[in-house]
Amino acid sequence: MAVQVIAYEVRMAWLATQENGEQVEHEETPYPLVDDLERFYGHLEQTLLATGFIRENHPGQVMNKLRRLFTRARPESQELNILRGILASIEQQNKGNKAE
């Protein structure tokens, strides 16, 4: 019975907001532009080549699958920046190891 009362009250409150024309504002999530994604893919490929994860002769298969993966994931701009930071950190580590 209590669940029905709560459900009724929630429904009535929702209907009241609809009648008053009130809209709940949702924060817009900024998504990266196509150019930003392309720069990320270039950075990713360059880093994966430098670490030896993909072969220079055949980067296509892995990169195509990674592109599809990130397209499905649809990262936000901030998430893409985090990934770019990770790649930059890997590059720095890789350069430090080669210098030794």
C-alpha positions as CSV (number, residue, x, y, z in Angstrom):
1,M,0.0,0.0,0.0
2,A,2.8,2.4,0.9
3,V,4.4,1.8,-2.5
4,Q,1.2,2.7,-4.2
5,V,0.9,6.0,-2.3
6,I,4.5,6.9,-3.1
7,A,4.0,6.0,-6.8
8,Y,0.9,8.1,-6.9
9,E,2.6,11.2,-5.3
10,V,5.6,10.9,-7.7
11,R,3.2,10.7,-10.6
12,M,1.2,13.7,-9.4
13,A,4.4,15.7,-9.0
14,W,5.5,14.8,-12.5
15,L,2.2,15.8,-14.0
16,A,2.3,19.1,-12.2
17,T,5.7,19.9,-13.7
18,Q,4.3,19.0,-17.2
19,E,1.3,21.3,-16.8
20,N,3.4,24.2,-15.6
21,G,5.8,23.8,-18.5
22,E,8.7,23.3,-16.2
23,Q,11.6,21.4,-17.7
24,V,14.4,19.8,-15.8
25,E,17.6,21.2,-17.2
26,H,20.2,18.6,-18.0
27,E,23.8,19.6,-18.1
28,E,25.1,19.3,-21.7
29,T,27.9,16.9,-21.9
30,P,30.5,18.2,-24.3
31,Y,31.6,15.6,-26.8
32,P,34.8,16.0,-28.9
33,L,34.7,17.2,-32.4
34,V,35.6,14.9,-35.3
35,D,39.0,16.6,-35.6
36,D,39.7,16.0,-32.0
37,L,38.9,12.3,-32.4
38,E,41.1,12.1,-35.5
39,R,44.0,13.7,-33.6
40,F,43.4,11.2,-30.8
41,Y,43.5,8.3,-33.2
42,G,46.7,9.6,-34.7
43,H,48.3,10.0,-31.3
44,L,47.1,6.5,-30.3
45,E,48.5,4.9,-33.5
46,Q,51.9,6.7,-33.0
47,T,52.1,5.6,-29.4
48,L,51.2,2.0,-30.2
49,L,53.8,1.9,-33.0
50,A,56.5,3.3,-30.7
51,T,55.8,0.7,-28.0
52,G,55.7,-2.1,-30.5
53,F,52.1,-3.0,-29.8
54,I,51.2,-2.8,-33.5
55,R,53.5,-3.5,-36.5
56,E,54.3,-0.7,-38.8
57,N,53.5,-2.8,-41.9
58,H,50.0,-3.7,-40.6
59,P,48.5,-1.2,-38.2
60,G,45.1,-1.2,-40.0
61,Q,43.5,-4.2,-38.3
62,V,44.1,-3.1,-34.7
63,M,43.4,0.6,-35.4
64,N,40.1,-0.2,-37.2
65,K,39.0,-2.2,-34.2
66,L,40.1,0.5,-31.8
67,R,38.3,3.2,-33.8
68,R,35.1,1.1,-33.7
69,L,35.5,0.6,-29.9
70,F,35.9,4.3,-29.2
71,T,33.0,5.1,-31.6
72,R,30.7,2.8,-29.6
73,A,32.0,4.1,-26.3
74,R,31.4,7.8,-27.4
75,P,33.9,9.4,-25.0
76,E,33.2,12.9,-23.7
77,S,35.8,15.6,-24.3
78,Q,37.1,15.3,-20.7
79,E,37.5,11.5,-21.1
80,L,39.3,11.9,-24.4
81,N,41.7,14.4,-22.7
82,I,42.4,11.7,-20.0
83,L,43.2,9.2,-22.7
84,R,45.5,11.7,-24.4
85,G,47.2,12.3,-21.1
86,I,47.7,8.5,-20.7
87,L,49.3,8.3,-24.2
88,A,51.6,11.2,-23.4
89,S,52.7,9.6,-20.2
90,I,53.4,6.3,-22.1
91,E,55.4,8.2,-24.6
92,Q,57.5,9.9,-21.9
93,Q,58.2,6.6,-20.2
94,N,59.1,5.0,-23.6
95,K,61.5,7.8,-24.4
96,G,63.1,7.5,-20.9
97,N,63.6,3.8,-21.3
98,K,65.3,4.2,-24.7
99,A,67.7,6.8,-23.4
100,E,69.0,4.5,-20.7
